[in-house]
Amino acid sequence: VRLRASIAAAAVIGAGIAAYLTYVHYAHIAPICVTGGCETVQKSKYAELVGVPVALLGLFAYVAIIATTAVRGIEAAFAAVLLAFVGVAFSGYLLWAQLAPIGAICQWCLGNDLVISVVAVLCVARLLTEPKPSE
Amino acid sequence: VPVDRKRLYLLGGALLGAGIVAAILIVVGTGGGSSGTTTSAGTATTTATPTASLAGIPQTGDTLGRAAAPVTIQVFEDPQCPYCKEWNVDTLPSVVANYVRPGKIKLVYRGINIVGPNSEYGLRAIYAAGLQSRLWQMVDQLYARQGAENSGWITDAVIQSAATAAGANPNSLMGAFPTAPVTKMWRNAENAATANAVRGTPTFVVQRAPALPTQLQLSALDPASFAAALDPLLQ
């Protein structure tokens, strides 16, 4: 229960970041930024996937991860790990995009990278320790 | 606590599955998107470039259009702002063609520093171009050379290149940076930003005297969205 609560708490933080970036994307406003490159990153082609903001995809993923914490069992733990791993892999790709082709860093993206990494570690721990239905 | 083998297989499966899904997403993302940072540059309703669209339009200082135009739109921008560039490339030519050229509105450039110190150098260059009645061309030419925010892309070389392309004299333009008229236009913009509670760029403030100025509420920066927000205010 403690692990599931921790995953949900971390995912709520991630969902908050994703929701904020989704909002600024559709509102066409500059995000609050101390790293100076947020708007450049947000305006780059890497900010969308087939016309859908990656922040919105991230929001959906976090909501789905939160939903899995409401369900007991290995299946739910597996689904959470799968989502978290996809998130980590895609976040890694976006981090590369910031460092190389875009040449600008977005603090919100770095925050998301940290959160999704924590979520992934917690999800792995949950998958490995989730009680069996009979326990 | 011993971990049963099935869970390790599940973990490995999740790793493999996630790798495949992420790879598909990345391939779709890099292959399906449009190139560059001006993804919507092709959606303009006129094919003219901003600089070309300005031909024959009266221009004085920071103002574009006929002085007697009944409606004034103050355009708050930052030369480093990517969204400002998007509006300039996608929508300005349509605004000029449909509203400015027929004398319905005039545009007043209100360049302010939102992004960072390098913007101030660009703003000096833009306002200095205003002394040669080339301000709006200079804005467009700087956007055409826009680099990453706060990367220091607004250099002397960029300004000289942009000024030449804008039809201004680059040497007298750069010599005018510290002059009072340039500073005055910049201060006017900052004061107008404060008076109109401008907190980001681009922002558009519309005024038909004697009514008070009002910020244009846009759902998007494309020509159709801009016209949809502006037309009711012109009735």
Interface residues (C-beta under 8 A of the other chain):
Chain A: H28 I29 A30 G36 G37 E39 T40 Q42 K43 S44 K45 Y46 E48 L49 V50 V54 I74 F78 V81 L82 A84 F85 V86 V88 A89 F90 Y93 I102 G103 A104 V124 L127 L128 T129
Chain B: V1 V3 R7 L10 L11 G13 A14 L15 G17 A18 G19 V21 A22 L25 I26 V28 G29 G32 G33 S34 S35 G36 T37 T39 C81 P82 Y83 E86 I114 V115 G116 A148 E149 N150 S151 G200 T201 L218 A220 L221
